[in-house]
Amino acid sequence: MALRKAFGIVKRLIVLALLVAGGLFLYALARDNPEDLPWTELDLTGPVGAFTGQKLARLTEDPAACRAKLDEAGVGFTALPAHRPSPGCGYADGLRPAGGTQRLSFAPDPPLISCPVQAGLALWEWHVVQPVAIELFGQEVARIEHLGGYGCRRLYGESEGRWSEHATADAIDIAAFVLADGTRISVLEDWDGEGEHAAFLRRVRDGGCDLFATVLSPDYNAAHADH
């Protein structure tokens, strides 16, 4: 009796999985967007789809394939040698952004980040940051100010506990955006405002949630008040 019940549950789960897969396929066909299917290849030159974030995360498994994706999309970068100073710290796919189809620059210098983060930042710029900037301000973002990417440290700088995503170059702290005319939009100074600067910051934060596994802002805690 127990085996028959278990078989019935498994059968229903299989049917449900097939229905979900079929629904996804029909949805993707209707939208003509392969990014809405989990099994298709990530195309950085195409639109953002329902599974783009997951596909970006999977690039961590193959640094060479990730760099090839950047090359295909014309995203400039300087690849760095693998670095593993300790078991919980280091990277195999570190790089620094170097222009190309990314029209904005980074200050004070290009951050050291992982390849998947660079791929996500490129999509974020093209599909979120620049469209929102043009809509609200009539001009593009020329520069992003950051507080760092890779850093061999634990969460909140503690001496013990979990390693930060920065410890594997899988995070970047963004402090401000500078528009083409020099206007500076600061997380620390503008997040709590009610004008277009605050609206811009919230919209680019929300758009990042479709691409990155974790997006933290001043709403999360005091440690993120400035990025």
PyRosetta script that sets phi, psi and omega in degrees:
from pyrosetta import init, pose_from_sequence

init()
pose = pose_from_sequence("MALRKAFGIVKRLIVLALLVAGGLFLYALARDNPEDLPWTELDLTGPVGAFTGQKLARLTEDPAACRAKLDEAGVGFTALPAHRPSPGCGYADGLRPAGGTQRLSFAPDPPLISCPVQAGLALWEWHVVQPVAIELFGQEVARIEHLGGYGCRRLYGESEGRWSEHATADAIDIAAFVLADGTRISVLEDWDGEGEHAAFLRRVRDGGCDLFATVLSPDYNAAHADH")
pose.set_psi(1, -43.8)
pose.set_omega(1, -179.4)
pose.set_phi(2, -64.9)
pose.set_psi(2, -40.2)
pose.set_omega(2, 179.5)
pose.set_phi(3, -65.5)
pose.set_psi(3, -40.2)
pose.set_omega(3, 178.9)
pose.set_phi(4, -63.6)
pose.set_psi(4, -41.0)
pose.set_omega(4, 178.5)
pose.set_phi(5, -64.5)
pose.set_psi(5, -42.9)
pose.set_omega(5, 179.4)
pose.set_phi(6, -63.5)
pose.set_psi(6, -40.8)
pose.set_omega(6, 179.0)
pose.set_phi(7, -62.9)
pose.set_psi(7, -38.9)
pose.set_omega(7, 179.1)
pose.set_phi(8, -64.3)
pose.set_psi(8, -39.2)
pose.set_omega(8, 178.6)
pose.set_phi(9, -65.3)
pose.set_psi(9, -45.2)
pose.set_omega(9, 179.4)
pose.set_phi(10, -61.7)
pose.set_psi(10, -41.5)
pose.set_omega(10, 180.0)
pose.set_phi(11, -61.3)
pose.set_psi(11, -43.7)
pose.set_omega(11, 179.3)
pose.set_phi(12, -65.2)
pose.set_psi(12, -37.7)
pose.set_omega(12, 178.3)
pose.set_phi(13, -64.7)
pose.set_psi(13, -39.5)
pose.set_omega(13, 178.7)
pose.set_phi(14, -64.3)
pose.set_psi(14, -43.5)
pose.set_omega(14, 178.5)
pose.set_phi(15, -62.4)
pose.set_psi(15, -42.5)
pose.set_omega(15, 179.2)
pose.set_phi(16, -62.7)
pose.set_psi(16, -42.4)
pose.set_omega(16, 179.7)
pose.set_phi(17, -63.4)
pose.set_psi(17, -39.8)
pose.set_omega(17, 178.6)
pose.set_phi(18, -65.9)
pose.set_psi(18, -39.7)
pose.set_omega(18, 178.3)
pose.set_phi(19, -64.6)
pose.set_psi(19, -42.0)
pose.set_omega(19, 178.6)
pose.set_phi(20, -63.4)
pose.set_psi(20, -45.1)
pose.set_omega(20, 179.6)
pose.set_phi(21, -62.1)
pose.set_psi(21, -41.4)
pose.set_omega(21, 178.1)
pose.set_phi(22, -64.6)
pose.set_psi(22, -40.2)
pose.set_omega(22, 178.0)
pose.set_phi(23, -63.3)
pose.set_psi(23, -41.7)
pose.set_omega(23, 178.0)
pose.set_phi(24, -62.5)
pose.set_psi(24, -42.3)
pose.set_omega(24, -179.5)
pose.set_phi(25, -62.7)
pose.set_psi(25, -45.7)
pose.set_omega(25, 179.7)
pose.set_phi(26, -65.9)
pose.set_psi(26, -37.3)
pose.set_omega(26, 178.1)
pose.set_phi(27, -62.8)
pose.set_psi(27, -44.6)
pose.set_omega(27, -179.5)
pose.set_phi(28, -65.3)
pose.set_psi(28, -39.4)
pose.set_omega(28, 178.1)
pose.set_phi(29, -63.7)
pose.set_psi(29, -41.5)
pose.set_omega(29, -178.6)
pose.set_phi(30, -63.2)
pose.set_psi(30, -36.4)
pose.set_omega(30, -178.6)
pose.set_phi(31, -92.3)
pose.set_psi(31, -6.8)
pose.set_omega(31, -176.2)
pose.set_phi(32, 52.4)
pose.set_psi(32, 46.4)
pose.set_omega(32, -176.0)
pose.set_phi(33, -135.5)
pose.set_psi(33, 98.5)
pose.set_omega(33, -178.9)
pose.set_phi(34, -64.4)
pose.set_psi(34, -18.0)
pose.set_omega(34, 178.8)
pose.set_phi(35, -66.8)
pose.set_psi(35, -12.3)
pose.set_omega(35, 177.5)
pose.set_phi(36, -85.0)
pose.set_psi(36, 2.4)
pose.set_omega(36, 176.5)
pose.set_phi(37, -110.0)
pose.set_psi(37, 133.0)
pose.set_omega(37, -175.1)
pose.set_phi(38, -69.6)
pose.set_psi(38, -21.4)
pose.set_omega(38, -174.2)
pose.set_phi(39, -96.4)
pose.set_psi(39, -2.7)
pose.set_omega(39, 179.3)
pose.set_phi(40, -83.7)
pose.set_psi(40, 158.3)
pose.set_omega(40, 179.3)
pose.set_phi(41, -69.0)
pose.set_psi(41, 145.2)
pose.set_omega(41, 173.3)
pose.set_phi(42, -70.4)
pose.set_psi(42, 130.6)
pose.set_omega(42, 176.8)
pose.set_phi(43, -122.4)
pose.set_psi(43, 106.5)
pose.set_omega(43, -177.3)
pose.set_phi(44, -67.4)
pose.set_psi(44, -16.9)
pose.set_omega(44, 179.2)
pose.set_phi(45, -89.6)
pose.set_psi(45, -5.6)
pose.set_omega(45, -178.7)
pose.set_phi(46, -97.8)
pose.set_psi(46, -175.6)
pose.set_omega(46, -179.8)
pose.set_phi(47, -73.7)
pose.set_psi(47, 161.1)
pose.set_omega(47, 175.0)
pose.set_phi(48, -79.7)
pose.set_psi(48, 131.9)
pose.set_omega(48, -178.6)
pose.set_phi(49, -120.6)
pose.set_psi(49, -173.4)
pose.set_omega(49, -174.9)
pose.set_phi(50, -63.8)
pose.set_psi(50, -26.4)
pose.set_omega(50, -175.6)
pose.set_phi(51, -114.6)
pose.set_psi(51, 13.8)
pose.set_omega(51, -179.7)
pose.set_phi(52, -59.7)
pose.set_psi(52, -43.5)
pose.set_omega(52, 180.0)
pose.set_phi(53, -59.2)
pose.set_psi(53, -42.7)
pose.set_omega(53, 179.6)
pose.set_phi(54, -66.9)
pose.set_psi(54, -37.3)
pose.set_omega(54, 179.8)
pose.set_phi(55, -69.0)
pose.set_psi(55, -35.6)
pose.set_omega(55, 174.9)
pose.set_phi(56, -62.7)
pose.set_psi(56, -43.1)
pose.set_omega(56, -179.7)
pose.set_phi(57, -62.2)
pose.set_psi(57, -35.5)
pose.set_omega(57, -178.5)
pose.set_phi(58, -69.8)
pose.set_psi(58, -18.3)
pose.set_omega(58, 178.6)
pose.set_phi(59, -63.6)
pose.set_psi(59, -19.4)
pose.set_omega(59, 177.6)
pose.set_phi(60, -60.1)
pose.set_psi(60, -27.9)
pose.set_omega(60, -176.2)
pose.set_phi(61, -74.6)
pose.set_psi(61, -17.0)
pose.set_omega(61, -174.7)
pose.set_phi(62, -144.9)
pose.set_psi(62, 86.9)
pose.set_omega(62, -178.2)
pose.set_phi(63, -55.9)
pose.set_psi(63, -39.7)
pose.set_omega(63, -179.0)
pose.set_phi(64, -64.3)
pose.set_psi(64, -42.0)
pose.set_omega(64, 178.3)
pose.set_phi(65, -65.8)
pose.set_psi(65, -37.0)
pose.set_omega(65, 178.9)
pose.set_phi(66, -64.4)
pose.set_psi(66, -45.9)
pose.set_omega(66, 178.8)
pose.set_phi(67, -63.1)
pose.set_psi(67, -34.3)
pose.set_omega(67, 177.3)
pose.set_phi(68, -64.3)
pose.set_psi(68, -37.7)
pose.set_omega(68, 177.3)
pose.set_phi(69, -62.7)
pose.set_psi(69, -41.9)
pose.set_omega(69, 178.0)
pose.set_phi(70, -62.9)
pose.set_psi(70, -43.1)
pose.set_omega(70, 178.7)
pose.set_phi(71, -60.6)
pose.set_psi(71, -42.9)
pose.set_omega(71, -179.3)
pose.set_phi(72, -61.5)
pose.set_psi(72, -34.2)
pose.set_omega(72, -177.8)
pose.set_phi(73, -90.7)
pose.set_psi(73, -0.4)
pose.set_omega(73, 179.5)
pose.set_phi(74, 74.1)
pose.set_psi(74, 19.8)
pose.set_omega(74, 179.7)
pose.set_phi(75, -81.2)
pose.set_psi(75, 120.3)
pose.set_omega(75, -178.2)
pose.set_phi(76, -77.9)
pose.set_psi(76, 143.5)
pose.set_omega(76, 178.3)
pose.set_phi(77, -162.6)
pose.set_psi(77, 158.0)
pose.set_omega(77, 172.2)
pose.set_phi(78, -113.4)
pose.set_psi(78, 110.8)
pose.set_omega(78, -179.0)
pose.set_phi(79, -72.2)
pose.set_psi(79, 144.7)
pose.set_omega(79, -178.3)
pose.set_phi(80, -117.6)
pose.set_psi(80, 150.4)
pose.set_omega(80, 177.9)
pose.set_phi(81, -62.8)
pose.set_psi(81, 152.1)
pose.set_omega(81, 176.0)
pose.set_phi(82, -58.3)
pose.set_psi(82, 146.2)
pose.set_omega(82, -175.2)
pose.set_phi(83, -142.1)
pose.set_psi(83, 120.8)
pose.set_omega(83, -178.1)
pose.set_phi(84, -139.8)
pose.set_psi(84, 80.1)
pose.set_omega(84, -177.5)
pose.set_phi(85, -73.4)
pose.set_psi(85, -20.6)
pose.set_omega(85, 178.6)
pose.set_phi(86, -156.1)
pose.set_psi(86, 164.2)
pose.set_omega(86, -177.1)
pose.set_phi(87, -56.9)
pose.set_psi(87, -33.5)
pose.set_omega(87, -177.3)
pose.set_phi(88, -99.7)
pose.set_psi(88, 8.5)
pose.set_omega(88, -168.9)
pose.set_phi(89, -142.9)
pose.set_psi(89, 138.5)
pose.set_omega(89, 177.9)
pose.set_phi(90, 128.5)
pose.set_psi(90, -176.3)
pose.set_omega(90, -176.0)
pose.set_phi(91, -154.5)
pose.set_psi(91, 155.8)
pose.set_omega(91, 174.7)
pose.set_phi(92, -111.8)
pose.set_psi(92, -11.0)
pose.set_omega(92, -172.6)
pose.set_phi(93, -131.9)
pose.set_psi(93, 35.2)
pose.set_omega(93, -177.8)
pose.set_phi(94, -72.6)
pose.set_psi(94, 148.5)
pose.set_omega(94, 177.8)
pose.set_phi(95, -158.3)
pose.set_psi(95, 171.6)
pose.set_omega(95, 172.0)
pose.set_phi(96, -125.0)
pose.set_psi(96, 131.9)
pose.set_omega(96, 177.7)
pose.set_phi(97, -57.5)
pose.set_psi(97, 144.5)
pose.set_omega(97, -178.1)
pose.set_phi(98, -145.9)
pose.set_psi(98, 51.5)
pose.set_omega(98, 171.5)
pose.set_phi(99, 76.6)
pose.set_psi(99, -127.6)
pose.set_omega(99, -174.9)
pose.set_phi(100, 73.3)
pose.set_psi(100, -134.1)
pose.set_omega(100, -179.4)
pose.set_phi(101, -75.3)
pose.set_psi(101, -8.1)
pose.set_omega(101, 170.1)
pose.set_phi(102, -79.6)
pose.set_psi(102, 117.6)
pose.set_omega(102, -173.3)
pose.set_phi(103, -86.0)
pose.set_psi(103, -16.7)
pose.set_omega(103, 180.0)
pose.set_phi(104, -94.9)
pose.set_psi(104, 161.0)
pose.set_omega(104, 177.3)
pose.set_phi(105, -113.5)
pose.set_psi(105, 174.8)
pose.set_omega(105, -179.6)
pose.set_phi(106, -121.2)
pose.set_psi(106, 143.8)
pose.set_omega(106, 177.9)
pose.set_phi(107, -134.4)
pose.set_psi(107, 144.3)
pose.set_omega(107, 11.7)
pose.set_phi(108, -77.9)
pose.set_psi(108, -17.1)
pose.set_omega(108, 176.6)
pose.set_phi(109, -158.4)
pose.set_psi(109, 166.1)
pose.set_omega(109, 178.6)
pose.set_phi(110, -60.3)
pose.set_psi(110, 129.7)
pose.set_omega(110, -177.5)
pose.set_phi(111, -73.8)
pose.set_psi(111, 155.6)
pose.set_omega(111, 172.4)
pose.set_phi(112, -89.3)
pose.set_psi(112, 112.7)
pose.set_omega(112, -176.7)
pose.set_phi(113, -136.3)
pose.set_psi(113, 167.4)
pose.set_omega(113, 177.0)
pose.set_phi(114, -78.9)
pose.set_psi(114, 161.0)
pose.set_omega(114, 179.9)
pose.set_phi(115, -59.1)
pose.set_psi(115, -45.8)
pose.set_omega(115, 178.3)
pose.set_phi(116, -60.6)
pose.set_psi(116, -34.5)
pose.set_omega(116, 177.2)
pose.set_phi(117, -65.4)
pose.set_psi(117, -40.7)
pose.set_omega(117, 177.3)
pose.set_phi(118, -63.0)
pose.set_psi(118, -41.2)
pose.set_omega(118, 177.2)
pose.set_phi(119, -61.8)
pose.set_psi(119, -43.1)
pose.set_omega(119, 178.5)
pose.set_phi(120, -65.8)
pose.set_psi(120, -38.7)
pose.set_omega(120, 178.5)
pose.set_phi(121, -64.6)
pose.set_psi(121, -36.8)
pose.set_omega(121, 178.3)
pose.set_phi(122, -63.8)
pose.set_psi(122, -47.8)
pose.set_omega(122, 178.1)
pose.set_phi(123, -63.2)
pose.set_psi(123, -39.8)
pose.set_omega(123, 179.4)
pose.set_phi(124, -61.1)
pose.set_psi(124, -43.6)
pose.set_omega(124, 177.6)
pose.set_phi(125, -61.7)
pose.set_psi(125, -50.8)
pose.set_omega(125, -173.6)
pose.set_phi(126, -67.7)
pose.set_psi(126, -39.5)
pose.set_omega(126, -171.3)
pose.set_phi(127, -103.0)
pose.set_psi(127, -13.7)
pose.set_omega(127, -176.9)
pose.set_phi(128, -126.1)
pose.set_psi(128, -65.3)
pose.set_omega(128, -170.4)
pose.set_phi(129, -59.9)
pose.set_psi(129, -55.2)
pose.set_omega(129, -176.4)
pose.set_phi(130, -68.2)
pose.set_psi(130, -44.2)
pose.set_omega(130, 177.5)
pose.set_phi(131, -59.1)
pose.set_psi(131, -40.3)
pose.set_omega(131, 179.6)
pose.set_phi(132, -68.4)
pose.set_psi(132, -40.3)
pose.set_omega(132, 179.2)
pose.set_phi(133, -62.7)
pose.set_psi(133, -43.0)
pose.set_omega(133, 179.4)
pose.set_phi(134, -65.3)
pose.set_psi(134, -41.2)
pose.set_omega(134, 179.8)
pose.set_phi(135, -63.2)
pose.set_psi(135, -44.5)
pose.set_omega(135, -174.6)
pose.set_phi(136, -86.5)
pose.set_psi(136, -34.2)
pose.set_omega(136, -172.1)
pose.set_phi(137, -120.8)
pose.set_psi(137, -6.7)
pose.set_omega(137, -179.8)
pose.set_phi(138, 71.1)
pose.set_psi(138, 19.3)
pose.set_omega(138, 179.9)
pose.set_phi(139, -157.4)
pose.set_psi(139, 163.9)
pose.set_omega(139, -177.9)
pose.set_phi(140, -88.8)
pose.set_psi(140, 165.8)
pose.set_omega(140, 170.0)
pose.set_phi(141, -80.8)
pose.set_psi(141, 129.7)
pose.set_omega(141, 179.9)
pose.set_phi(142, -96.8)
pose.set_psi(142, -27.3)
pose.set_omega(142, -173.4)
pose.set_phi(143, -152.2)
pose.set_psi(143, 144.5)
pose.set_omega(143, 172.8)
pose.set_phi(144, -113.3)
pose.set_psi(144, 129.3)
pose.set_omega(144, 174.6)
pose.set_phi(145, -96.0)
pose.set_psi(145, 131.3)
pose.set_omega(145, -176.5)
pose.set_phi(146, -128.3)
pose.set_psi(146, 163.8)
pose.set_omega(146, 179.8)
pose.set_phi(147, -107.6)
pose.set_psi(147, 8.9)
pose.set_omega(147, 175.8)
pose.set_phi(148, 126.8)
pose.set_psi(148, 155.3)
pose.set_omega(148, 174.9)
pose.set_phi(149, -111.3)
pose.set_psi(149, -99.3)
pose.set_omega(149, -178.0)
pose.set_phi(150, -63.5)
pose.set_psi(150, 137.0)
pose.set_omega(150, 174.1)
pose.set_phi(151, -160.9)
pose.set_psi(151, 122.6)
pose.set_omega(151, -177.4)
pose.set_phi(152, -76.7)
pose.set_psi(152, 85.5)
pose.set_omega(152, -177.3)
pose.set_phi(153, -150.8)
pose.set_psi(153, 163.0)
pose.set_omega(153, 176.5)
pose.set_phi(154, -91.6)
pose.set_psi(154, 172.4)
pose.set_omega(154, -179.1)
pose.set_phi(155, -56.4)
pose.set_psi(155, 131.6)
pose.set_omega(155, 177.3)
pose.set_phi(156, 58.7)
pose.set_psi(156, 22.2)
pose.set_omega(156, 176.8)
pose.set_phi(157, 72.7)
pose.set_psi(157, 14.6)
pose.set_omega(157, -178.6)
pose.set_phi(158, -70.5)
pose.set_psi(158, 157.6)
pose.set_omega(158, 179.7)
pose.set_phi(159, -81.6)
pose.set_psi(159, -16.2)
pose.set_omega(159, 178.9)
pose.set_phi(160, -136.4)
pose.set_psi(160, 169.0)
pose.set_omega(160, 177.8)
pose.set_phi(161, 102.8)
pose.set_psi(161, -167.8)
pose.set_omega(161, -175.8)
pose.set_phi(162, -65.5)
pose.set_psi(162, 146.9)
pose.set_omega(162, 174.9)
pose.set_phi(163, -75.8)
pose.set_psi(163, 143.5)
pose.set_omega(163, 175.3)
pose.set_phi(164, -71.3)
pose.set_psi(164, 156.2)
pose.set_omega(164, 172.8)
pose.set_phi(165, -62.4)
pose.set_psi(165, -23.1)
pose.set_omega(165, 176.3)
pose.set_phi(166, -64.2)
pose.set_psi(166, -26.5)
pose.set_omega(166, -176.4)
pose.set_phi(167, -67.0)
pose.set_psi(167, -18.2)
pose.set_omega(167, 177.0)
pose.set_phi(168, -116.7)
pose.set_psi(168, 15.6)
pose.set_omega(168, 179.2)
pose.set_phi(169, 67.5)
pose.set_psi(169, 20.2)
pose.set_omega(169, -177.3)
pose.set_phi(170, -98.8)
pose.set_psi(170, 26.7)
pose.set_omega(170, 179.3)
pose.set_phi(171, -152.9)
pose.set_psi(171, 154.5)
pose.set_omega(171, 172.9)
pose.set_phi(172, -143.3)
pose.set_psi(172, 137.6)
pose.set_omega(172, 179.1)
pose.set_phi(173, -99.8)
pose.set_psi(173, 113.6)
pose.set_omega(173, -177.3)
pose.set_phi(174, -99.5)
pose.set_psi(174, 123.9)
pose.set_omega(174, -173.8)
pose.set_phi(175, -102.3)
pose.set_psi(175, -30.8)
pose.set_omega(175, -175.0)
pose.set_phi(176, -163.2)
pose.set_psi(176, 160.7)
pose.set_omega(176, 175.3)
pose.set_phi(177, -122.5)
pose.set_psi(177, 136.6)
pose.set_omega(177, 179.0)
pose.set_phi(178, -116.4)
pose.set_psi(178, 121.1)
pose.set_omega(178, -178.6)
pose.set_phi(179, -76.2)
pose.set_psi(179, 170.1)
pose.set_omega(179, -177.7)
pose.set_phi(180, -58.8)
pose.set_psi(180, -31.7)
pose.set_omega(180, -179.2)
pose.set_phi(181, -88.0)
pose.set_psi(181, 6.0)
pose.set_omega(181, 178.3)
pose.set_phi(182, 95.4)
pose.set_psi(182, -6.6)
pose.set_omega(182, 178.1)
pose.set_phi(183, -62.5)
pose.set_psi(183, 131.0)
pose.set_omega(183, -177.2)
pose.set_phi(184, -107.1)
pose.set_psi(184, 129.8)
pose.set_omega(184, 177.9)
pose.set_phi(185, -113.4)
pose.set_psi(185, 110.4)
pose.set_omega(185, -171.7)
pose.set_phi(186, -104.6)
pose.set_psi(186, 134.8)
pose.set_omega(186, 175.8)
pose.set_phi(187, -62.4)
pose.set_psi(187, -45.5)
pose.set_omega(187, -177.9)
pose.set_phi(188, -64.5)
pose.set_psi(188, -41.0)
pose.set_omega(188, -173.1)
pose.set_phi(189, -91.8)
pose.set_psi(189, -25.3)
pose.set_omega(189, -170.4)
pose.set_phi(190, -114.4)
pose.set_psi(190, -10.2)
pose.set_omega(190, -174.8)
pose.set_phi(191, -59.6)
pose.set_psi(191, -41.8)
pose.set_omega(191, -175.5)
pose.set_phi(192, -86.7)
pose.set_psi(192, 6.2)
pose.set_omega(192, 178.7)
pose.set_phi(193, -77.7)
pose.set_psi(193, -177.9)
pose.set_omega(193, -179.5)
pose.set_phi(194, -124.1)
pose.set_psi(194, 3.0)
pose.set_omega(194, -177.9)
pose.set_phi(195, -92.7)
pose.set_psi(195, -160.7)
pose.set_omega(195, -176.1)
pose.set_phi(196, -67.8)
pose.set_psi(196, -31.1)
pose.set_omega(196, 179.5)
pose.set_phi(197, -63.7)
pose.set_psi(197, -46.2)
pose.set_omega(197, 178.2)
pose.set_phi(198, -64.8)
pose.set_psi(198, -40.2)
pose.set_omega(198, 179.1)
pose.set_phi(199, -62.6)
pose.set_psi(199, -41.0)
pose.set_omega(199, 178.3)
pose.set_phi(200, -60.8)
pose.set_psi(200, -48.1)
pose.set_omega(200, -178.7)
pose.set_phi(201, -59.7)
pose.set_psi(201, -41.5)
pose.set_omega(201, -179.2)
pose.set_phi(202, -70.3)
pose.set_psi(202, -36.1)
pose.set_omega(202, -179.2)
pose.set_phi(203, -71.5)
pose.set_psi(203, -38.6)
pose.set_omega(203, 178.4)
pose.set_phi(204, -73.1)
pose.set_psi(204, -29.9)
pose.set_omega(204, 172.9)
pose.set_phi(205, -63.6)
pose.set_psi(205, -47.8)
pose.set_omega(205, -178.8)
pose.set_phi(206, -63.5)
pose.set_psi(206, -39.9)
pose.set_omega(206, 179.0)
pose.set_phi(207, -65.2)
pose.set_psi(207, -30.6)
pose.set_omega(207, 177.9)
pose.set_phi(208, -66.6)
pose.set_psi(208, -24.9)
pose.set_omega(208, -179.4)
pose.set_phi(209, -65.5)
pose.set_psi(209, -21.7)
pose.set_omega(209, 178.0)
pose.set_phi(210, -80.4)
pose.set_psi(210, -10.0)
pose.set_omega(210, -173.7)
pose.set_phi(211, -119.8)
pose.set_psi(211, -34.0)
pose.set_omega(211, -174.4)
pose.set_phi(212, -110.1)
pose.set_psi(212, 146.1)
pose.set_omega(212, -178.2)
pose.set_phi(213, -64.9)
pose.set_psi(213, -34.8)
pose.set_omega(213, -179.1)
pose.set_phi(214, -135.4)
pose.set_psi(214, 127.9)
pose.set_omega(214, 176.1)
pose.set_phi(215, -130.9)
pose.set_psi(215, 114.6)
pose.set_omega(215, -178.9)
pose.set_phi(216, -113.7)
pose.set_psi(216, 145.7)
pose.set_omega(216, -177.5)
pose.set_phi(217, -141.5)
pose.set_psi(217, -179.0)
pose.set_omega(217, 178.7)
pose.set_phi(218, -56.6)
pose.set_psi(218, -21.8)
pose.set_omega(218, 177.1)
pose.set_phi(219, -67.9)
pose.set_psi(219, -18.2)
pose.set_omega(219, -175.2)
pose.set_phi(220, -77.6)
pose.set_psi(220, -56.1)
pose.set_omega(220, 176.8)
pose.set_phi(221, -164.2)
pose.set_psi(221, 172.9)
pose.set_omega(221, -176.2)
pose.set_phi(222, -64.6)
pose.set_psi(222, -26.4)
pose.set_omega(222, -179.0)
pose.set_phi(223, -65.9)
pose.set_psi(223, -18.3)
pose.set_omega(223, -179.3)
pose.set_phi(224, -108.0)
pose.set_psi(224, 24.9)
pose.set_omega(224, -177.4)
pose.set_phi(225, -65.2)
pose.set_psi(225, -25.0)
pose.set_omega(225, -176.4)
pose.set_phi(226, -113.2)
pose.set_psi(226, 10.3)
pose.set_omega(226, 178.5)
pose.set_phi(227, -159.4)
pose.dump_pdb("model.pdb")
